[in-house]
Amino acid sequence: LHIFFNVMWIRQLGPLVEELYGPYRLFVIFTVAGIVGFLFSTLIAPVTAGGFPRSSLGASGSIFGLLAAAIVYGRKVGSTLFTRQFLQWAVLLFVFGFIMSGVDNWAHAGGFVGGYAISYLFSKNPGSREGLGTYVAAGVCVVLTIAAFVLQFLSVAFG
């Protein structure tokens, strides 16, 4: 059910953020939000839960980063209705995270922070097009994603 909702949110928010920021920036926002969400989940959650390590899996952090990107855009262009709508969705999803068991709200919070930060940097020049810097950032995100998959495979295969 969780994966179904993640896919639904990606299908809703991905095209919107791509239209607002561009395809390469979408990829960078999604990746950076996921990384920051993972870091929050890995570094902060065990401390607040009594130091017990736990595992987390999913794209929720990245999805919250896409929500944050929409909020940044709405604030940048001065659309209070746009901003309010996405902020309400983020709050609602955070609340669901407290109600449903097994949801990693630290990943959600980290994804939101990471998505907000990188989207804010991208929105400094709202009319600017994607350029070399964006392409390089997207390439770095691709390399980091592949490296994460390879390291995970190696850790499972050779424990």
Secondary structure, DSSP 4 states (H G I P E B T S, - for coil): -HHHHHHHHHHHHHHHHHHHH-HHHHHHHHHHHHHHHHHIIIIIHHHHTTS------SSHHHHHHHHHHHHHHHHHHT-HHHHHHHHHHHHHHHHHHHHSTT--HHHHHHHHHHHHHHHHHHTTSTTPPP-HHHHHHHHHHHHHHHHHHHHHHHHHHH-
